[in-house]
Amino acid sequence: IPLISAVGHETDTTLIDYVSDARAPTPTGAAEIAVPVRSELLLMTGEHGERLKRALARRTGQSRDKLAAAR
């Protein structure tokens, strides 16, 4: 689980700043870092869907070929 430091005071440096994965100047900034952009999520979901379709088509074709060879 990534740890984001966001005390809320840009001038302060806390111990957590040295061990966190990311540092944000404010809690709002931390939320912006932590939550992916909607358009990126939609793009990634679409790409994964296309990969899944291709994999399914490939496996279906392989199974069809094996069945035809067994006849």
FIVEX-391480 format. One record per atom (N, C-alpha, C): residue number from 1; residue in one letter; atom name; x, y, z. Coordinates in Angstrom, 3 decimals. Each point is the difference from the previous one (the first is absolute). Layout:
residues N
<r seq="NUM" type="A" atom="CA" px="X" py="Y" pz="Z"/>
...
//
This chain:
residues 71
<r seq="1" type="I" atom="N" px="0.857" py="-1.170" pz="0.000"/>
<r seq="1" type="I" atom="CA" px="-0.857" py="1.170" pz="0.000"/>
<r seq="1" type="I" atom="C" px="0.900" py="1.228" pz="0.000"/>
<r seq="2" type="P" atom="N" px="-0.102" py="0.829" pz="-1.020"/>
<r seq="2" type="P" atom="CA" px="0.811" py="1.217" pz="-0.045"/>
<r seq="2" type="P" atom="C" px="-0.366" py="0.955" pz="1.136"/>
<r seq="3" type="L" atom="N" px="0.980" py="0.673" pz="0.503"/>
<r seq="3" type="L" atom="CA" px="-0.191" py="0.960" pz="1.080"/>
<r seq="3" type="L" atom="C" px="0.272" py="1.397" pz="-0.541"/>
<r seq="4" type="I" atom="N" px="-0.970" py="0.887" pz="0.152"/>
<r seq="4" type="I" atom="CA" px="0.133" py="1.380" pz="-0.467"/>
<r seq="4" type="I" atom="C" px="-0.031" py="0.914" pz="1.207"/>
<r seq="5" type="S" atom="N" px="1.026" py="0.812" pz="0.129"/>
<r seq="5" type="S" atom="CA" px="0.090" py="0.954" pz="1.101"/>
<r seq="5" type="S" atom="C" px="-0.652" py="1.310" pz="-0.422"/>
<r seq="6" type="A" atom="N" px="-0.859" py="0.540" pz="0.864"/>
<r seq="6" type="A" atom="CA" px="-0.668" py="1.270" pz="-0.299"/>
<r seq="6" type="A" atom="C" px="-0.419" py="0.656" pz="1.307"/>
<r seq="7" type="V" atom="N" px="0.903" py="0.738" pz="0.600"/>
<r seq="7" type="V" atom="CA" px="-0.282" py="0.640" pz="1.282"/>
<r seq="7" type="V" atom="C" px="-0.905" py="1.209" pz="-0.175"/>
<r seq="8" type="G" atom="N" px="0.192" py="0.728" pz="-1.075"/>
<r seq="8" type="G" atom="CA" px="-0.825" py="1.170" pz="-0.244"/>
<r seq="8" type="G" atom="C" px="0.743" py="1.311" pz="0.147"/>
<r seq="9" type="H" atom="N" px="1.258" py="-0.079" pz="0.351"/>
<r seq="9" type="H" atom="CA" px="0.823" py="1.209" pz="0.120"/>
<r seq="9" type="H" atom="C" px="1.259" py="-0.225" pz="-0.818"/>
<r seq="10" type="E" atom="N" px="0.093" py="0.667" pz="-1.110"/>
<r seq="10" type="E" atom="CA" px="1.110" py="-0.201" pz="-0.925"/>
<r seq="10" type="E" atom="C" px="1.360" py="0.208" pz="0.664"/>
<r seq="11" type="T" atom="N" px="0.085" py="0.908" pz="0.941"/>
<r seq="11" type="T" atom="CA" px="1.302" py="0.299" pz="0.603"/>
<r seq="11" type="T" atom="C" px="0.432" py="-1.064" pz="1.000"/>
<r seq="12" type="D" atom="N" px="-0.943" py="-0.806" pz="0.504"/>
<r seq="12" type="D" atom="CA" px="0.346" py="-1.035" pz="0.968"/>
<r seq="12" type="D" atom="C" px="0.566" py="-1.229" pz="-0.704"/>
<r seq="13" type="T" atom="N" px="0.999" py="-0.596" pz="0.609"/>
<r seq="13" type="T" atom="CA" px="0.513" py="-1.284" pz="-0.459"/>
<r seq="13" type="T" atom="C" px="-0.072" py="-0.942" pz="1.188"/>
<r seq="14" type="T" atom="N" px="-0.736" py="-1.070" pz="-0.165"/>
<r seq="14" type="T" atom="CA" px="-0.183" py="-0.944" pz="1.097"/>
<r seq="14" type="T" atom="C" px="0.767" py="-1.284" pz="-0.289"/>
<r seq="15" type="L" atom="N" px="0.141" py="-0.836" pz="0.990"/>
<r seq="15" type="L" atom="CA" px="0.703" py="-1.269" pz="-0.187"/>
<r seq="15" type="L" atom="C" px="-0.669" py="-0.862" pz="-1.058"/>
<r seq="16" type="I" atom="N" px="-1.305" py="0.053" pz="-0.064"/>
<r seq="16" type="I" atom="CA" px="-0.722" py="-0.804" pz="-0.985"/>
<r seq="16" type="I" atom="C" px="0.377" py="0.396" pz="-1.431"/>
<r seq="17" type="D" atom="N" px="0.398" py="1.256" pz="-0.200"/>
<r seq="17" type="D" atom="CA" px="0.423" py="0.448" pz="-1.330"/>
<r seq="17" type="D" atom="C" px="1.201" py="-0.799" pz="-0.502"/>
<r seq="18" type="Y" atom="N" px="0.857" py="-0.438" pz="0.914"/>
<r seq="18" type="Y" atom="CA" px="1.216" py="-0.710" pz="-0.385"/>
<r seq="18" type="Y" atom="C" px="-0.242" py="-1.472" pz="-0.328"/>
<r seq="19" type="V" atom="N" px="-1.092" py="-0.556" pz="0.466"/>
<r seq="19" type="V" atom="CA" px="-0.256" py="-1.423" pz="-0.234"/>
<r seq="19" type="V" atom="C" px="-1.215" py="-0.257" pz="-0.896"/>
<r seq="20" type="S" atom="N" px="-0.717" py="1.039" pz="-0.360"/>
<r seq="20" type="S" atom="CA" px="-1.196" py="-0.188" pz="-0.833"/>
<r seq="20" type="S" atom="C" px="0.388" py="-0.231" pz="-1.456"/>
<r seq="21" type="D" atom="N" px="-0.933" py="-0.569" pz="-0.754"/>
<r seq="21" type="D" atom="CA" px="0.208" py="-0.229" pz="-1.425"/>
<r seq="21" type="D" atom="C" px="-0.142" py="1.292" pz="-0.799"/>
<r seq="22" type="A" atom="N" px="-0.817" py="0.897" pz="0.497"/>
<r seq="22" type="A" atom="CA" px="-0.222" py="1.285" pz="-0.665"/>
<r seq="22" type="A" atom="C" px="-0.328" py="1.043" pz="1.056"/>
<r seq="23" type="R" atom="N" px="0.221" py="1.255" pz="-0.359"/>
<r seq="23" type="R" atom="CA" px="-0.303" py="1.099" pz="0.910"/>
<r seq="23" type="R" atom="C" px="-0.885" py="1.000" pz="-0.728"/>
<r seq="24" type="A" atom="N" px="-1.034" py="0.446" pz="0.664"/>
<r seq="24" type="A" atom="CA" px="-0.903" py="1.003" pz="-0.565"/>
<r seq="24" type="A" atom="C" px="-0.032" py="1.189" pz="0.950"/>
<r seq="25" type="P" atom="N" px="-0.177" py="1.200" pz="-0.531"/>
<r seq="25" type="P" atom="CA" px="-0.003" py="1.188" pz="0.853"/>
<r seq="25" type="P" atom="C" px="-1.231" py="0.101" pz="0.900"/>
<r seq="26" type="T" atom="N" px="-1.100" py="-0.618" pz="-0.420"/>
<r seq="26" type="T" atom="CA" px="-1.255" py="0.075" pz="0.760"/>
<r seq="26" type="T" atom="C" px="-0.727" py="-1.340" pz="-0.090"/>
<r seq="27" type="P" atom="N" px="-0.968" py="-0.235" pz="0.864"/>
<r seq="27" type="P" atom="CA" px="-0.808" py="-1.218" pz="-0.126"/>
<r seq="27" type="P" atom="C" px="-0.733" py="-0.092" pz="-1.343"/>
<r seq="28" type="T" atom="N" px="-0.429" py="1.131" pz="-0.516"/>
<r seq="28" type="T" atom="CA" px="-0.647" py="-0.003" pz="-1.317"/>
<r seq="28" type="T" atom="C" px="0.980" py="-0.453" pz="-1.067"/>
<r seq="29" type="G" atom="N" px="1.228" py="0.475" pz="0.095"/>
<r seq="29" type="G" atom="CA" px="1.041" py="-0.429" pz="-0.938"/>
<r seq="29" type="G" atom="C" px="0.268" py="-1.491" pz="0.105"/>
<r seq="30" type="A" atom="N" px="-0.046" py="-0.529" pz="1.212"/>
<r seq="30" type="A" atom="CA" px="0.191" py="-1.442" pz="0.199"/>
<r seq="30" type="A" atom="C" px="-1.118" py="-0.786" pz="-0.676"/>
<r seq="31" type="A" atom="N" px="-1.221" py="0.499" pz="0.108"/>
<r seq="31" type="A" atom="CA" px="-1.137" py="-0.665" pz="-0.647"/>
<r seq="31" type="A" atom="C" px="0.170" py="-0.005" pz="-1.515"/>
<r seq="32" type="E" atom="N" px="0.504" py="1.088" pz="-0.548"/>
<r seq="32" type="E" atom="CA" px="0.216" py="0.075" pz="-1.443"/>
<r seq="32" type="E" atom="C" px="1.064" py="-0.995" pz="-0.446"/>
<r seq="33" type="I" atom="N" px="1.007" py="-0.223" pz="0.836"/>
<r seq="33" type="I" atom="CA" px="1.033" py="-0.982" pz="-0.317"/>
<r seq="33" type="I" atom="C" px="-0.565" py="-1.415" pz="0.119"/>
<r seq="34" type="A" atom="N" px="-0.803" py="-0.237" pz="1.023"/>
<r seq="34" type="A" atom="CA" px="-0.480" py="-1.347" pz="0.312"/>
<r seq="34" type="A" atom="C" px="-1.081" py="-0.500" pz="-0.946"/>
<r seq="35" type="V" atom="N" px="-0.836" py="0.884" pz="-0.507"/>
<r seq="35" type="V" atom="CA" px="-1.134" py="-0.407" pz="-0.831"/>
<r seq="35" type="V" atom="C" px="0.361" py="0.195" pz="-1.466"/>
<r seq="36" type="P" atom="N" px="-0.014" py="-1.086" pz="-0.771"/>
<r seq="36" type="P" atom="CA" px="0.337" py="0.125" pz="-1.417"/>
<r seq="36" type="P" atom="C" px="-1.000" py="0.892" pz="-0.743"/>
<r seq="37" type="V" atom="N" px="0.456" py="0.570" pz="-1.073"/>
<r seq="37" type="V" atom="CA" px="-0.839" py="0.839" pz="-0.848"/>
<r seq="37" type="V" atom="C" px="-1.009" py="-0.900" pz="-0.719"/>
<r seq="38" type="R" atom="N" px="-1.240" py="0.420" pz="-0.031"/>
<r seq="38" type="R" atom="CA" px="-1.079" py="-0.810" pz="-0.581"/>
<r seq="38" type="R" atom="C" px="0.299" py="-0.403" pz="-1.440"/>
<r seq="39" type="S" atom="N" px="0.515" py="0.916" pz="-0.798"/>
<r seq="39" type="S" atom="CA" px="0.274" py="-0.312" pz="-1.403"/>
<r seq="39" type="S" atom="C" px="1.063" py="-1.091" pz="-0.119"/>
<r seq="40" type="E" atom="N" px="0.985" py="0.002" pz="0.905"/>
<r seq="40" type="E" atom="CA" px="1.023" py="-1.046" pz="-0.016"/>
<r seq="40" type="E" atom="C" px="-0.607" py="-1.353" pz="0.367"/>
<r seq="41" type="L" atom="N" px="-0.904" py="-0.002" pz="0.973"/>
<r seq="41" type="L" atom="CA" px="-0.667" py="-1.245" pz="0.386"/>
<r seq="41" type="L" atom="C" px="-0.837" py="-0.555" pz="-1.146"/>
<r seq="42" type="L" atom="N" px="-0.722" py="0.880" pz="-0.695"/>
<r seq="42" type="L" atom="CA" px="-0.824" py="-0.447" pz="-1.125"/>
<r seq="42" type="L" atom="C" px="0.864" py="-0.567" pz="-1.118"/>
<r seq="43" type="L" atom="N" px="1.115" py="0.650" pz="-0.286"/>
<r seq="43" type="L" atom="CA" px="0.906" py="-0.479" pz="-1.040"/>
<r seq="43" type="L" atom="C" px="0.566" py="-1.365" pz="0.379"/>
<r seq="44" type="M" atom="N" px="0.455" py="-0.127" pz="1.226"/>
<r seq="44" type="M" atom="CA" px="0.578" py="-1.253" pz="0.469"/>
<r seq="44" type="M" atom="C" px="-1.038" py="-1.126" pz="-0.020"/>
<r seq="45" type="T" atom="N" px="-1.221" py="0.296" pz="0.406"/>
<r seq="45" type="T" atom="CA" px="-1.062" py="-1.002" pz="-0.013"/>
<r seq="45" type="T" atom="C" px="-0.286" py="-0.460" pz="-1.427"/>
<r seq="46" type="G" atom="N" px="-0.040" py="0.939" pz="-0.925"/>
<r seq="46" type="G" atom="CA" px="-0.218" py="-0.345" pz="-1.402"/>
<r seq="46" type="G" atom="C" px="1.116" py="-0.864" pz="-0.558"/>
<r seq="47" type="E" atom="N" px="1.241" py="0.333" pz="0.328"/>
<r seq="47" type="E" atom="CA" px="1.141" py="-0.781" pz="-0.474"/>
<r seq="47" type="E" atom="C" px="-0.032" py="-1.412" pz="0.566"/>
<r seq="48" type="H" atom="N" px="-0.326" py="-0.123" pz="1.272"/>
<r seq="48" type="H" atom="CA" px="-0.078" py="-1.330" pz="0.607"/>
<r seq="48" type="H" atom="C" px="-1.126" py="-0.811" pz="-0.615"/>
<r seq="49" type="G" atom="N" px="-1.112" py="0.645" pz="-0.310"/>
<r seq="49" type="G" atom="CA" px="-1.108" py="-0.688" pz="-0.653"/>
<r seq="49" type="G" atom="C" px="0.393" py="-0.534" pz="-1.367"/>
<r seq="50" type="E" atom="N" px="0.737" py="0.797" pz="-0.761"/>
<r seq="50" type="E" atom="CA" px="0.450" py="-0.434" pz="-1.327"/>
<r seq="50" type="E" atom="C" px="0.968" py="-1.174" pz="0.112"/>
<r seq="51" type="R" atom="N" px="0.908" py="0.055" pz="0.970"/>
<r seq="51" type="R" atom="CA" px="0.935" py="-1.115" pz="0.213"/>
<r seq="51" type="R" atom="C" px="-0.760" py="-1.276" pz="0.358"/>
<r seq="52" type="L" atom="N" px="-1.015" py="0.151" pz="0.828"/>
<r seq="52" type="L" atom="CA" px="-0.810" py="-1.150" pz="0.400"/>
<r seq="52" type="L" atom="C" px="-0.730" py="-0.598" pz="-1.202"/>
<r seq="53" type="K" atom="N" px="-0.552" py="0.849" pz="-0.857"/>
<r seq="53" type="K" atom="CA" px="-0.688" py="-0.481" pz="-1.201"/>
<r seq="53" type="K" atom="C" px="0.954" py="-0.776" pz="-0.900"/>
<r seq="54" type="R" atom="N" px="1.217" py="0.538" pz="-0.205"/>
<r seq="54" type="R" atom="CA" px="0.977" py="-0.680" pz="-0.858"/>
<r seq="54" type="R" atom="C" px="0.417" py="-1.347" pz="0.595"/>
<r seq="55" type="A" atom="N" px="0.215" py="-0.025" pz="1.311"/>
<r seq="55" type="A" atom="CA" px="0.397" py="-1.247" pz="0.659"/>
<r seq="55" type="A" atom="C" px="-1.106" py="-1.044" pz="-0.109"/>
<r seq="56" type="L" atom="N" px="-1.236" py="0.425" pz="0.192"/>
<r seq="56" type="L" atom="CA" px="-1.131" py="-0.922" pz="-0.100"/>
<r seq="56" type="L" atom="C" px="-0.143" py="-0.532" pz="-1.423"/>
<r seq="57" type="A" atom="N" px="0.156" py="0.863" pz="-0.987"/>
<r seq="57" type="A" atom="CA" px="-0.093" py="-0.428" pz="-1.395"/>
<r seq="57" type="A" atom="C" px="1.116" py="-0.994" pz="-0.327"/>
<r seq="58" type="R" atom="N" px="1.196" py="0.264" pz="0.507"/>
<r seq="58" type="R" atom="CA" px="1.125" py="-0.903" pz="-0.248"/>
<r seq="58" type="R" atom="C" px="-0.258" py="-1.376" pz="0.624"/>
<r seq="59" type="R" atom="N" px="-0.454" py="-0.013" pz="1.245"/>
<r seq="59" type="R" atom="CA" px="-0.267" py="-1.270" pz="0.689"/>
<r seq="59" type="R" atom="C" px="-1.154" py="-0.759" pz="-0.667"/>
<r seq="60" type="T" atom="N" px="-1.011" py="0.719" pz="-0.421"/>
<r seq="60" type="T" atom="CA" px="-1.122" py="-0.639" pz="-0.685"/>
<r seq="60" type="T" atom="C" px="0.482" py="-0.638" pz="-1.297"/>
<r seq="61" type="G" atom="N" px="0.841" py="0.715" pz="-0.730"/>
<r seq="61" type="G" atom="CA" px="0.558" py="-0.542" pz="-1.239"/>
<r seq="61" type="G" atom="C" px="0.849" py="-1.237" pz="0.244"/>
<r seq="62" type="Q" atom="N" px="0.808" py="0.023" pz="1.043"/>
<r seq="62" type="Q" atom="CA" px="0.831" py="-1.160" pz="0.332"/>
<r seq="62" type="Q" atom="C" px="-0.872" py="-1.204" pz="0.342"/>
<r seq="63" type="S" atom="N" px="-1.031" py="0.227" pz="0.776"/>
<r seq="63" type="S" atom="CA" px="-0.905" py="-1.094" pz="0.373"/>
<r seq="63" type="S" atom="C" px="-0.727" py="-0.541" pz="-1.219"/>
<r seq="64" type="R" atom="N" px="-0.415" py="0.885" pz="-0.896"/>
<r seq="64" type="R" atom="CA" px="-0.683" py="-0.418" pz="-1.223"/>
<r seq="64" type="R" atom="C" px="0.941" py="-0.849" pz="-0.856"/>
<r seq="65" type="D" atom="N" px="1.264" py="0.418" pz="-0.108"/>
<r seq="65" type="D" atom="CA" px="0.984" py="-0.756" pz="-0.781"/>
<r seq="65" type="D" atom="C" px="0.246" py="-1.384" pz="0.600"/>
<r seq="66" type="K" atom="N" px="0.099" py="-0.083" pz="1.316"/>
<r seq="66" type="K" atom="CA" px="0.211" py="-1.297" pz="0.662"/>
<r seq="66" type="K" atom="C" px="-1.192" py="-0.927" pz="-0.225"/>
<r seq="67" type="L" atom="N" px="-1.192" py="0.566" pz="0.083"/>
<r seq="67" type="L" atom="CA" px="-1.208" py="-0.792" pz="-0.214"/>
<r seq="67" type="L" atom="C" px="-0.059" py="-0.509" pz="-1.433"/>
<r seq="68" type="A" atom="N" px="0.340" py="0.847" pz="-0.949"/>
<r seq="68" type="A" atom="CA" px="-0.016" py="-0.402" pz="-1.406"/>
<r seq="68" type="A" atom="C" px="1.051" py="-1.076" pz="-0.264"/>
<r seq="69" type="A" atom="N" px="1.159" py="0.095" pz="0.630"/>
<r seq="69" type="A" atom="CA" px="1.062" py="-0.992" pz="-0.195"/>
<r seq="69" type="A" atom="C" px="-0.368" py="-1.341" pz="0.623"/>
<r seq="70" type="A" atom="N" px="-0.817" py="0.023" pz="1.035"/>
<r seq="70" type="A" atom="CA" px="-0.386" py="-1.236" pz="0.683"/>
<r seq="70" type="A" atom="C" px="-1.067" py="-0.772" pz="-0.764"/>
<r seq="71" type="R" atom="N" px="-0.659" py="0.613" pz="-0.934"/>
<r seq="71" type="R" atom="CA" px="-1.087" py="-0.660" pz="-0.745"/>
<r seq="71" type="R" atom="C" px="0.510" py="-0.913" pz="-1.052"/>
//
